[in-house]
Amino acid sequence: IKANIAFGGFYAEKTKIIKNKIYGSRSEGIFLVKGSGGLITENEIYENNDGLIISNSKPEISYNRIYNNLRTGVILNDKSIVR
């Protein structure tokens, strides 16, 4: 019932999620919280409750296919900035 991929904190800027199929979660496909950076690119994110949830973070997000999620594709909240 948890996110397929969850990360954040001090070392989040070194995290790279590239070319994955992320699907079938009853929660988020990717959940990022309090991350100073990170790269999320060229992934397929589908058939989750929510595709991406970014909270109080500043990741670089590009070239992802986000589709057929139950509730939302992308949620940005709490001072999040996408580069």
PDB file of N, CA, C and O in Angstrom, chain B, residues numbered from 101:
ATOM      1  N   ILE B 101       0.831  -1.187   0.000  1.00  0.00           N
ATOM      2  CA  ILE B 101       0.000   0.000   0.000  1.00  0.00           C
ATOM      3  C   ILE B 101       0.871   1.244   0.000  1.00  0.00           C
ATOM      4  O   ILE B 101       0.342   2.355  -0.019  1.00  0.00           O
ATOM      5  N   LYS B 102       2.162   1.096   0.020  1.00  0.00           N
ATOM      6  CA  LYS B 102       3.091   2.231   0.017  1.00  0.00           C
ATOM      7  C   LYS B 102       3.472   2.600  -1.414  1.00  0.00           C
ATOM      8  O   LYS B 102       3.077   1.938  -2.374  1.00  0.00           O
ATOM      9  N   ALA B 103       4.247   3.670  -1.527  1.00  0.00           N
ATOM     10  CA  ALA B 103       4.731   4.109  -2.839  1.00  0.00           C
ATOM     11  C   ALA B 103       5.664   3.055  -3.436  1.00  0.00           C
ATOM     12  O   ALA B 103       6.357   2.341  -2.711  1.00  0.00           O
ATOM     13  N   ASN B 104       5.672   2.969  -4.761  1.00  0.00           N
ATOM     14  CA  ASN B 104       6.641   2.097  -5.417  1.00  0.00           C
ATOM     15  C   ASN B 104       8.060   2.576  -5.153  1.00  0.00           C
ATOM     16  O   ASN B 104       8.939   1.776  -4.833  1.00  0.00           O
ATOM     17  N   ILE B 105       8.286   3.888  -5.286  1.00  0.00           N
ATOM     18  CA  ILE B 105       9.596   4.478  -5.009  1.00  0.00           C
ATOM     19  C   ILE B 105       9.373   5.687  -4.111  1.00  0.00           C
ATOM     20  O   ILE B 105       8.597   6.582  -4.445  1.00  0.00           O
ATOM     21  N   ALA B 106      10.058   5.710  -2.968  1.00  0.00           N
ATOM     22  CA  ALA B 106       9.977   6.845  -2.044  1.00  0.00           C
ATOM     23  C   ALA B 106      11.394   7.249  -1.676  1.00  0.00           C
ATOM     24  O   ALA B 106      12.218   6.404  -1.326  1.00  0.00           O
ATOM     25  N   PHE B 107      11.677   8.561  -1.757  1.00  0.00           N
ATOM     26  CA  PHE B 107      12.996   9.029  -1.363  1.00  0.00           C
ATOM     27  C   PHE B 107      12.925  10.480  -0.941  1.00  0.00           C
ATOM     28  O   PHE B 107      11.902  11.139  -1.123  1.00  0.00           O
ATOM     29  N   GLY B 108      14.001  10.972  -0.384  1.00  0.00           N
ATOM     30  CA  GLY B 108      14.054  12.359   0.056  1.00  0.00           C
ATOM     31  C   GLY B 108      15.185  12.551   1.053  1.00  0.00           C
ATOM     32  O   GLY B 108      15.979  11.647   1.313  1.00  0.00           O
ATOM     33  N   GLY B 109      15.232  13.744   1.593  1.00  0.00           N
ATOM     34  CA  GLY B 109      16.241  14.055   2.591  1.00  0.00           C
ATOM     35  C   GLY B 109      17.537  14.575   2.005  1.00  0.00           C
ATOM     36  O   GLY B 109      17.602  14.986   0.847  1.00  0.00           O
ATOM     37  N   PHE B 110      18.545  14.547   2.819  1.00  0.00           N
ATOM     38  CA  PHE B 110      19.832  15.175   2.515  1.00  0.00           C
ATOM     39  C   PHE B 110      20.486  14.651   1.233  1.00  0.00           C
ATOM     40  O   PHE B 110      21.030  15.441   0.462  1.00  0.00           O
ATOM     41  N   TYR B 111      20.445  13.351   0.991  1.00  0.00           N
ATOM     42  CA  TYR B 111      21.123  12.780  -0.175  1.00  0.00           C
ATOM     43  C   TYR B 111      20.231  12.627  -1.405  1.00  0.00           C
ATOM     44  O   TYR B 111      20.647  12.006  -2.383  1.00  0.00           O
ATOM     45  N   ALA B 112      19.044  13.162  -1.382  1.00  0.00           N
ATOM     46  CA  ALA B 112      18.121  13.032  -2.513  1.00  0.00           C
ATOM     47  C   ALA B 112      18.691  13.637  -3.794  1.00  0.00           C
ATOM     48  O   ALA B 112      18.341  13.193  -4.887  1.00  0.00           O
ATOM     49  N   GLU B 113      19.551  14.627  -3.684  1.00  0.00           N
ATOM     50  CA  GLU B 113      20.120  15.262  -4.874  1.00  0.00           C
ATOM     51  C   GLU B 113      20.951  14.288  -5.701  1.00  0.00           C
ATOM     52  O   GLU B 113      21.165  14.534  -6.889  1.00  0.00           O
ATOM     53  N   LYS B 114      21.418  13.209  -5.122  1.00  0.00           N
ATOM     54  CA  LYS B 114      22.225  12.221  -5.839  1.00  0.00           C
ATOM     55  C   LYS B 114      21.376  11.098  -6.441  1.00  0.00           C
ATOM     56  O   LYS B 114      21.903  10.240  -7.149  1.00  0.00           O
ATOM     57  N   THR B 115      20.077  11.096  -6.167  1.00  0.00           N
ATOM     58  CA  THR B 115      19.190  10.035  -6.646  1.00  0.00           C
ATOM     59  C   THR B 115      18.798  10.271  -8.096  1.00  0.00           C
ATOM     60  O   THR B 115      18.408  11.377  -8.471  1.00  0.00           O
ATOM     61  N   LYS B 116      18.903   9.226  -8.909  1.00  0.00           N
ATOM     62  CA  LYS B 116      18.511   9.282 -10.312  1.00  0.00           C
ATOM     63  C   LYS B 116      17.579   8.112 -10.592  1.00  0.00           C
ATOM     64  O   LYS B 116      17.948   6.952 -10.409  1.00  0.00           O
ATOM     65  N   ILE B 117      16.371   8.429 -11.036  1.00  0.00           N
ATOM     66  CA  ILE B 117      15.391   7.411 -11.411  1.00  0.00           C
ATOM     67  C   ILE B 117      15.199   7.545 -12.911  1.00  0.00           C
ATOM     68  O   ILE B 117      14.559   8.488 -13.376  1.00  0.00           O
ATOM     69  N   ILE B 118      15.751   6.604 -13.672  1.00  0.00           N
ATOM     70  CA  ILE B 118      15.832   6.729 -15.125  1.00  0.00           C
ATOM     71  C   ILE B 118      15.382   5.428 -15.794  1.00  0.00           C
ATOM     72  O   ILE B 118      15.835   4.344 -15.429  1.00  0.00           O
ATOM     73  N   LYS B 119      14.485   5.549 -16.777  1.00  0.00           N
ATOM     74  CA  LYS B 119      14.055   4.466 -17.665  1.00  0.00           C
ATOM     75  C   LYS B 119      13.476   3.267 -16.918  1.00  0.00           C
ATOM     76  O   LYS B 119      13.940   2.139 -17.085  1.00  0.00           O
ATOM     77  N   ASN B 120      12.453   3.519 -16.090  1.00  0.00           N
ATOM     78  CA  ASN B 120      11.760   2.464 -15.359  1.00  0.00           C
ATOM     79  C   ASN B 120      10.296   2.415 -15.747  1.00  0.00           C
ATOM     80  O   ASN B 120       9.740   3.406 -16.221  1.00  0.00           O
ATOM     81  N   LYS B 121       9.673   1.269 -15.549  1.00  0.00           N
ATOM     82  CA  LYS B 121       8.220   1.147 -15.604  1.00  0.00           C
ATOM     83  C   LYS B 121       7.771   1.070 -14.154  1.00  0.00           C
ATOM     84  O   LYS B 121       8.106   0.128 -13.436  1.00  0.00           O
ATOM     85  N   ILE B 122       7.001   2.081 -13.731  1.00  0.00           N
ATOM     86  CA  ILE B 122       6.586   2.203 -12.336  1.00  0.00           C
ATOM     87  C   ILE B 122       5.064   2.140 -12.325  1.00  0.00           C
ATOM     88  O   ILE B 122       4.396   3.092 -12.729  1.00  0.00           O
ATOM     89  N   TYR B 123       4.515   1.013 -11.861  1.00  0.00           N
ATOM     90  CA  TYR B 123       3.074   0.817 -11.979  1.00  0.00           C
ATOM     91  C   TYR B 123       2.541  -0.103 -10.885  1.00  0.00           C
ATOM     92  O   TYR B 123       3.296  -0.821 -10.229  1.00  0.00           O
ATOM     93  N   GLY B 124       1.235  -0.063 -10.706  1.00  0.00           N
ATOM     94  CA  GLY B 124       0.532  -1.007  -9.849  1.00  0.00           C
ATOM     95  C   GLY B 124       0.526  -0.701  -8.363  1.00  0.00           C
ATOM     96  O   GLY B 124       0.169  -1.576  -7.574  1.00  0.00           O
ATOM     97  N   SER B 125       0.906   0.503  -7.943  1.00  0.00           N
ATOM     98  CA  SER B 125       0.873   0.839  -6.524  1.00  0.00           C
ATOM     99  C   SER B 125      -0.517   1.327  -6.128  1.00  0.00           C
ATOM    100  O   SER B 125      -1.170   2.033  -6.896  1.00  0.00           O
ATOM    101  N   ARG B 126      -0.966   0.955  -4.943  1.00  0.00           N
ATOM    102  CA  ARG B 126      -2.224   1.492  -4.435  1.00  0.00           C
ATOM    103  C   ARG B 126      -1.991   2.842  -3.769  1.00  0.00           C
ATOM    104  O   ARG B 126      -2.893   3.400  -3.145  1.00  0.00           O
ATOM    105  N   SER B 127      -0.801   3.350  -3.903  1.00  0.00           N
ATOM    106  CA  SER B 127      -0.448   4.678  -3.392  1.00  0.00           C
ATOM    107  C   SER B 127       0.216   5.445  -4.540  1.00  0.00           C
ATOM    108  O   SER B 127      -0.365   5.540  -5.621  1.00  0.00           O
ATOM    109  N   GLU B 128       1.412   5.991  -4.333  1.00  0.00           N
ATOM    110  CA  GLU B 128       2.094   6.780  -5.363  1.00  0.00           C
ATOM    111  C   GLU B 128       3.052   5.900  -6.170  1.00  0.00           C
ATOM    112  O   GLU B 128       3.591   4.912  -5.672  1.00  0.00           O
ATOM    113  N   GLY B 129       3.243   6.294  -7.428  1.00  0.00           N
ATOM    114  CA  GLY B 129       4.304   5.673  -8.215  1.00  0.00           C
ATOM    115  C   GLY B 129       5.651   6.119  -7.676  1.00  0.00           C
ATOM    116  O   GLY B 129       6.514   5.289  -7.387  1.00  0.00           O
ATOM    117  N   ILE B 130       5.837   7.431  -7.538  1.00  0.00           N
ATOM    118  CA  ILE B 130       7.048   8.012  -6.936  1.00  0.00           C
ATOM    119  C   ILE B 130       6.622   9.064  -5.931  1.00  0.00           C
ATOM    120  O   ILE B 130       5.773   9.909  -6.216  1.00  0.00           O
ATOM    121  N   PHE B 131       7.220   9.005  -4.754  1.00  0.00           N
ATOM    122  CA  PHE B 131       6.971   9.979  -3.684  1.00  0.00           C
ATOM    123  C   PHE B 131       8.311  10.570  -3.269  1.00  0.00           C
ATOM    124  O   PHE B 131       9.216   9.845  -2.854  1.00  0.00           O
ATOM    125  N   LEU B 132       8.435  11.882  -3.382  1.00  0.00           N
ATOM    126  CA  LEU B 132       9.659  12.587  -2.994  1.00  0.00           C
ATOM    127  C   LEU B 132       9.306  13.623  -1.945  1.00  0.00           C
ATOM    128  O   LEU B 132       8.422  14.452  -2.161  1.00  0.00           O
ATOM    129  N   VAL B 133       9.999  13.582  -0.796  1.00  0.00           N
ATOM    130  CA  VAL B 133       9.732  14.532   0.281  1.00  0.00           C
ATOM    131  C   VAL B 133      11.048  15.113   0.799  1.00  0.00           C
ATOM    132  O   VAL B 133      12.013  14.394   1.056  1.00  0.00           O
ATOM    133  N   LYS B 134      11.051  16.429   0.940  1.00  0.00           N
ATOM    134  CA  LYS B 134      12.194  17.173   1.477  1.00  0.00           C
ATOM    135  C   LYS B 134      13.500  16.821   0.774  1.00  0.00           C
ATOM    136  O   LYS B 134      14.522  16.571   1.414  1.00  0.00           O
ATOM    137  N   GLY B 135      13.443  16.807  -0.547  1.00  0.00           N
ATOM    138  CA  GLY B 135      14.630  16.511  -1.346  1.00  0.00           C
ATOM    139  C   GLY B 135      15.181  17.769  -1.986  1.00  0.00           C
ATOM    140  O   GLY B 135      14.435  18.542  -2.587  1.00  0.00           O
ATOM    141  N   SER B 136      16.472  17.977  -1.862  1.00  0.00           N
ATOM    142  CA  SER B 136      17.085  19.180  -2.420  1.00  0.00           C
ATOM    143  C   SER B 136      17.353  19.051  -3.913  1.00  0.00           C
ATOM    144  O   SER B 136      17.778  20.019  -4.543  1.00  0.00           O
ATOM    145  N   GLY B 137      17.120  17.899  -4.483  1.00  0.00           N
ATOM    146  CA  GLY B 137      17.357  17.706  -5.904  1.00  0.00           C
ATOM    147  C   GLY B 137      16.878  16.347  -6.334  1.00  0.00           C
ATOM    148  O   GLY B 137      15.865  15.849  -5.844  1.00  0.00           O
ATOM    149  N   GLY B 138      17.608  15.745  -7.254  1.00  0.00           N
ATOM    150  CA  GLY B 138      17.247  14.444  -7.789  1.00  0.00           C
ATOM    151  C   GLY B 138      16.821  14.572  -9.238  1.00  0.00           C
ATOM    152  O   GLY B 138      16.453  15.653  -9.700  1.00  0.00           O
ATOM    153  N   LEU B 139      16.875  13.475  -9.937  1.00  0.00           N
ATOM    154  CA  LEU B 139      16.518  13.438 -11.356  1.00  0.00           C
ATOM    155  C   LEU B 139      15.502  12.319 -11.571  1.00  0.00           C
ATOM    156  O   LEU B 139      15.737  11.175 -11.183  1.00  0.00           O
ATOM    157  N   ILE B 140      14.377  12.655 -12.189  1.00  0.00           N
ATOM    158  CA  ILE B 140      13.345  11.683 -12.546  1.00  0.00           C
ATOM    159  C   ILE B 140      13.094  11.866 -14.037  1.00  0.00           C
ATOM    160  O   ILE B 140      12.469  12.846 -14.444  1.00  0.00           O
ATOM    161  N   THR B 141      13.577  10.927 -14.860  1.00  0.00           N
ATOM    162  CA  THR B 141      13.487  11.118 -16.304  1.00  0.00           C
ATOM    163  C   THR B 141      13.290   9.796 -17.045  1.00  0.00           C
ATOM    164  O   THR B 141      13.770   8.747 -16.617  1.00  0.00           O
ATOM    165  N   GLU B 142      12.572   9.873 -18.166  1.00  0.00           N
ATOM    166  CA  GLU B 142      12.360   8.780 -19.111  1.00  0.00           C
ATOM    167  C   GLU B 142      11.712   7.547 -18.469  1.00  0.00           C
ATOM    168  O   GLU B 142      12.044   6.415 -18.820  1.00  0.00           O
ATOM    169  N   ASN B 143      10.789   7.770 -17.529  1.00  0.00           N
ATOM    170  CA  ASN B 143      10.062   6.682 -16.886  1.00  0.00           C
ATOM    171  C   ASN B 143       8.643   6.604 -17.417  1.00  0.00           C
ATOM    172  O   ASN B 143       8.100   7.592 -17.911  1.00  0.00           O
ATOM    173  N   GLU B 144       8.042   5.421 -17.312  1.00  0.00           N
ATOM    174  CA  GLU B 144       6.609   5.248 -17.529  1.00  0.00           C
ATOM    175  C   GLU B 144       5.998   5.061 -16.148  1.00  0.00           C
ATOM    176  O   GLU B 144       6.354   4.134 -15.421  1.00  0.00           O
ATOM    177  N   ILE B 145       5.070   5.954 -15.792  1.00  0.00           N
ATOM    178  CA  ILE B 145       4.453   5.929 -14.468  1.00  0.00           C
ATOM    179  C   ILE B 145       2.948   5.803 -14.698  1.00  0.00           C
ATOM    180  O   ILE B 145       2.301   6.752 -15.142  1.00  0.00           O
ATOM    181  N   TYR B 146       2.395   4.627 -14.395  1.00  0.00           N
ATOM    182  CA  TYR B 146       1.003   4.371 -14.736  1.00  0.00           C
ATOM    183  C   TYR B 146       0.362   3.366 -13.778  1.00  0.00           C
ATOM    184  O   TYR B 146       1.045   2.600 -13.098  1.00  0.00           O
ATOM    185  N   GLU B 147      -0.979   3.398 -13.748  1.00  0.00           N
ATOM    186  CA  GLU B 147      -1.804   2.495 -12.956  1.00  0.00           C
ATOM    187  C   GLU B 147      -1.450   2.486 -11.464  1.00  0.00           C
ATOM    188  O   GLU B 147      -1.465   1.438 -10.818  1.00  0.00           O
ATOM    189  N   ASN B 148      -1.134   3.659 -10.935  1.00  0.00           N
ATOM    190  CA  ASN B 148      -0.960   3.867  -9.500  1.00  0.00           C
ATOM    191  C   ASN B 148      -2.150   4.687  -9.014  1.00  0.00           C
ATOM    192  O   ASN B 148      -2.962   5.131  -9.825  1.00  0.00           O
ATOM    193  N   ASN B 149      -2.265   4.895  -7.715  1.00  0.00           N
ATOM    194  CA  ASN B 149      -3.286   5.815  -7.233  1.00  0.00           C
ATOM    195  C   ASN B 149      -2.944   7.233  -7.703  1.00  0.00           C
ATOM    196  O   ASN B 149      -3.789   7.917  -8.281  1.00  0.00           O
ATOM    197  N   ASP B 150      -1.709   7.670  -7.456  1.00  0.00           N
ATOM    198  CA  ASP B 150      -1.177   8.942  -7.964  1.00  0.00           C
ATOM    199  C   ASP B 150       0.143   8.645  -8.660  1.00  0.00           C
ATOM    200  O   ASP B 150       0.872   7.741  -8.252  1.00  0.00           O
ATOM    201  N   GLY B 151       0.453   9.397  -9.706  1.00  0.00           N
ATOM    202  CA  GLY B 151       1.695   9.168 -10.442  1.00  0.00           C
ATOM    203  C   GLY B 151       2.918   9.637  -9.678  1.00  0.00           C
ATOM    204  O   GLY B 151       3.737   8.829  -9.241  1.00  0.00           O
ATOM    205  N   LEU B 152       3.037  10.954  -9.517  1.00  0.00           N
ATOM    206  CA  LEU B 152       4.168  11.575  -8.807  1.00  0.00           C
ATOM    207  C   LEU B 152       3.628  12.489  -7.718  1.00  0.00           C
ATOM    208  O   LEU B 152       2.727  13.289  -7.969  1.00  0.00           O
ATOM    209  N   ILE B 153       4.168  12.378  -6.521  1.00  0.00           N
ATOM    210  CA  ILE B 153       3.875  13.358  -5.475  1.00  0.00           C
ATOM    211  C   ILE B 153       5.204  13.936  -5.018  1.00  0.00           C
ATOM    212  O   ILE B 153       6.086  13.217  -4.549  1.00  0.00           O
ATOM    213  N   ILE B 154       5.328  15.244  -5.165  1.00  0.00           N
ATOM    214  CA  ILE B 154       6.555  15.962  -4.822  1.00  0.00           C
ATOM    215  C   ILE B 154       6.215  16.935  -3.699  1.00  0.00           C
ATOM    216  O   ILE B 154       5.402  17.840  -3.891  1.00  0.00           O
ATOM    217  N   SER B 155       6.823  16.760  -2.537  1.00  0.00           N
ATOM    218  CA  SER B 155       6.523  17.587  -1.375  1.00  0.00           C
ATOM    219  C   SER B 155       7.780  18.256  -0.843  1.00  0.00           C
ATOM    220  O   SER B 155       8.737  17.588  -0.452  1.00  0.00           O
ATOM    221  N   ASN B 156       7.765  19.581  -0.834  1.00  0.00           N
ATOM    222  CA  ASN B 156       8.873  20.380  -0.295  1.00  0.00           C
ATOM    223  C   ASN B 156      10.209  19.953  -0.902  1.00  0.00           C
ATOM    224  O   ASN B 156      11.178  19.707  -0.184  1.00  0.00           O
ATOM    225  N   SER B 157      10.249  19.869  -2.231  1.00  0.00           N
ATOM    226  CA  SER B 157      11.427  19.355  -2.935  1.00  0.00           C
ATOM    227  C   SER B 157      11.687  20.137  -4.210  1.00  0.00           C
ATOM    228  O   SER B 157      10.844  20.908  -4.667  1.00  0.00           O
ATOM    229  N   LYS B 158      12.878  19.923  -4.782  1.00  0.00           N
ATOM    230  CA  LYS B 158      13.273  20.625  -6.004  1.00  0.00           C
ATOM    231  C   LYS B 158      13.955  19.670  -6.987  1.00  0.00           C
ATOM    232  O   LYS B 158      15.145  19.821  -7.265  1.00  0.00           O
ATOM    233  N   PRO B 159      13.217  18.691  -7.516  1.00  0.00           N
ATOM    234  CA  PRO B 159      13.829  17.741  -8.451  1.00  0.00           C
ATOM    235  C   PRO B 159      13.840  18.263  -9.887  1.00  0.00           C
ATOM    236  O   PRO B 159      13.167  19.238 -10.221  1.00  0.00           O
ATOM    237  N   GLU B 160      14.609  17.595 -10.712  1.00  0.00           N
ATOM    238  CA  GLU B 160      14.543  17.806 -12.157  1.00  0.00           C
ATOM    239  C   GLU B 160      13.699  16.666 -12.720  1.00  0.00           C
ATOM    240  O   GLU B 160      14.026  15.493 -12.544  1.00  0.00           O
ATOM    241  N   ILE B 161      12.611  17.025 -13.397  1.00  0.00           N
ATOM    242  CA  ILE B 161      11.691  16.032 -13.949  1.00  0.00           C
ATOM    243  C   ILE B 161      11.538  16.300 -15.443  1.00  0.00           C
ATOM    244  O   ILE B 161      11.197  17.412 -15.846  1.00  0.00           O
ATOM    245  N   SER B 162      11.793  15.267 -16.273  1.00  0.00           N
ATOM    246  CA  SER B 162      11.663  15.471 -17.717  1.00  0.00           C
ATOM    247  C   SER B 162      11.399  14.149 -18.432  1.00  0.00           C
ATOM    248  O   SER B 162      11.814  13.084 -17.974  1.00  0.00           O
ATOM    249  N   TYR B 163      10.709  14.236 -19.548  1.00  0.00           N
ATOM    250  CA  TYR B 163      10.503  13.138 -20.493  1.00  0.00           C
ATOM    251  C   TYR B 163       9.878  11.878 -19.879  1.00  0.00           C
ATOM    252  O   TYR B 163      10.194  10.766 -20.302  1.00  0.00           O
ATOM    253  N   ASN B 164       9.006  12.040 -18.899  1.00  0.00           N
ATOM    254  CA  ASN B 164       8.288  10.905 -18.333  1.00  0.00           C
ATOM    255  C   ASN B 164       6.934  10.757 -19.004  1.00  0.00           C
ATOM    256  O   ASN B 164       6.329  11.748 -19.414  1.00  0.00           O
ATOM    257  N   ARG B 165       6.460   9.533 -19.118  1.00  0.00           N
ATOM    258  CA  ARG B 165       5.086   9.268 -19.570  1.00  0.00           C
ATOM    259  C   ARG B 165       4.287   8.933 -18.324  1.00  0.00           C
ATOM    260  O   ARG B 165       4.529   7.914 -17.677  1.00  0.00           O
ATOM    261  N   ILE B 166       3.335   9.793 -17.992  1.00  0.00           N
ATOM    262  CA  ILE B 166       2.526   9.622 -16.792  1.00  0.00           C
ATOM    263  C   ILE B 166       1.070   9.506 -17.244  1.00  0.00           C
ATOM    264  O   ILE B 166       0.503  10.467 -17.763  1.00  0.00           O
ATOM    265  N   TYR B 167       0.469   8.341 -17.050  1.00  0.00           N
ATOM    266  CA  TYR B 167      -0.871   8.129 -17.588  1.00  0.00           C
ATOM    267  C   TYR B 167      -1.615   7.038 -16.805  1.00  0.00           C
ATOM    268  O   TYR B 167      -1.005   6.245 -16.087  1.00  0.00           O
ATOM    269  N   ASN B 168      -2.939   7.017 -16.958  1.00  0.00           N
ATOM    270  CA  ASN B 168      -3.835   6.009 -16.370  1.00  0.00           C
ATOM    271  C   ASN B 168      -3.652   5.815 -14.866  1.00  0.00           C
ATOM    272  O   ASN B 168      -3.814   4.703 -14.363  1.00  0.00           O
ATOM    273  N   ASN B 169      -3.321   6.876 -14.154  1.00  0.00           N
ATOM    274  CA  ASN B 169      -3.298   6.803 -12.701  1.00  0.00           C
ATOM    275  C   ASN B 169      -4.707   7.089 -12.194  1.00  0.00           C
ATOM    276  O   ASN B 169      -5.450   7.852 -12.812  1.00  0.00           O
ATOM    277  N   LEU B 170      -5.072   6.483 -11.077  1.00  0.00           N
ATOM    278  CA  LEU B 170      -6.446   6.564 -10.601  1.00  0.00           C
ATOM    279  C   LEU B 170      -6.870   7.981 -10.258  1.00  0.00           C
ATOM    280  O   LEU B 170      -7.952   8.410 -10.660  1.00  0.00           O
ATOM    281  N   ARG B 171      -6.043   8.721  -9.524  1.00  0.00           N
ATOM    282  CA  ARG B 171      -6.454  10.032  -9.036  1.00  0.00           C
ATOM    283  C   ARG B 171      -5.764  11.165  -9.794  1.00  0.00           C
ATOM    284  O   ARG B 171      -6.440  11.968 -10.437  1.00  0.00           O
ATOM    285  N   THR B 172      -4.463  11.245  -9.733  1.00  0.00           N
ATOM    286  CA  THR B 172      -3.748  12.359 -10.369  1.00  0.00           C
ATOM    287  C   THR B 172      -2.484  11.876 -11.062  1.00  0.00           C
ATOM    288  O   THR B 172      -1.997  10.774 -10.810  1.00  0.00           O
ATOM    289  N   GLY B 173      -1.967  12.722 -11.938  1.00  0.00           N
ATOM    290  CA  GLY B 173      -0.679  12.446 -12.572  1.00  0.00           C
ATOM    291  C   GLY B 173       0.455  12.981 -11.742  1.00  0.00           C
ATOM    292  O   GLY B 173       1.388  12.248 -11.413  1.00  0.00           O
ATOM    293  N   VAL B 174       0.388  14.279 -11.391  1.00  0.00           N
ATOM    294  CA  VAL B 174       1.467  14.930 -10.627  1.00  0.00           C
ATOM    295  C   VAL B 174       0.856  15.853  -9.579  1.00  0.00           C
ATOM    296  O   VAL B 174      -0.064  16.616  -9.871  1.00  0.00           O
ATOM    297  N   ILE B 175       1.372  15.777  -8.365  1.00  0.00           N
ATOM    298  CA  ILE B 175       0.995  16.714  -7.299  1.00  0.00           C
ATOM    299  C   ILE B 175       2.270  17.372  -6.790  1.00  0.00           C
ATOM    300  O   ILE B 175       3.217  16.696  -6.389  1.00  0.00           O
ATOM    301  N   LEU B 176       2.277  18.702  -6.812  1.00  0.00           N
ATOM    302  CA  LEU B 176       3.369  19.492  -6.212  1.00  0.00           C
ATOM    303  C   LEU B 176       2.788  20.228  -5.039  1.00  0.00           C
ATOM    304  O   LEU B 176       1.750  20.877  -5.172  1.00  0.00           O
ATOM    305  N   ASN B 177       3.435  20.146  -3.877  1.00  0.00           N
ATOM    306  CA  ASN B 177       2.923  20.898  -2.739  1.00  0.00           C
ATOM    307  C   ASN B 177       4.051  21.366  -1.823  1.00  0.00           C
ATOM    308  O   ASN B 177       5.201  20.957  -1.983  1.00  0.00           O
ATOM    309  N   ASP B 178       3.722  22.204  -0.889  1.00  0.00           N
ATOM    310  CA  ASP B 178       4.622  22.672   0.157  1.00  0.00           C
ATOM    311  C   ASP B 178       5.940  23.225  -0.380  1.00  0.00           C
ATOM    312  O   ASP B 178       7.013  22.715  -0.057  1.00  0.00           O
ATOM    313  N   LYS B 179       5.853  24.260  -1.191  1.00  0.00           N
ATOM    314  CA  LYS B 179       7.018  24.982  -1.710  1.00  0.00           C
ATOM    315  C   LYS B 179       7.884  24.175  -2.671  1.00  0.00           C
ATOM    316  O   LYS B 179       9.090  24.404  -2.749  1.00  0.00           O
ATOM    317  N   SER B 180       7.299  23.249  -3.391  1.00  0.00           N
ATOM    318  CA  SER B 180       8.048  22.456  -4.348  1.00  0.00           C
ATOM    319  C   SER B 180       8.284  23.244  -5.630  1.00  0.00           C
ATOM    320  O   SER B 180       7.447  24.048  -6.042  1.00  0.00           O
ATOM    321  N   ILE B 181       9.428  23.004  -6.251  1.00  0.00           N
ATOM    322  CA  ILE B 181       9.800  23.626  -7.519  1.00  0.00           C
ATOM    323  C   ILE B 181      10.341  22.530  -8.417  1.00  0.00           C
ATOM    324  O   ILE B 181      11.215  21.767  -8.004  1.00  0.00           O
ATOM    325  N   VAL B 182       9.838  22.440  -9.636  1.00  0.00           N
ATOM    326  CA  VAL B 182      10.345  21.471 -10.592  1.00  0.00           C
ATOM    327  C   VAL B 182      11.232  22.187 -11.579  1.00  0.00           C
ATOM    328  O   VAL B 182      10.845  23.210 -12.144  1.00  0.00           O
ATOM    329  N   ARG B 183      12.419  21.657 -11.791  1.00  0.00           N
ATOM    330  CA  ARG B 183      13.371  22.248 -12.740  1.00  0.00           C
ATOM    331  C   ARG B 183      13.308  21.510 -14.048  1.00  0.00           C
ATOM    332  O   ARG B 183      14.032  21.849 -14.984  1.00  0.00           O
TER     333      ARG B 183
END
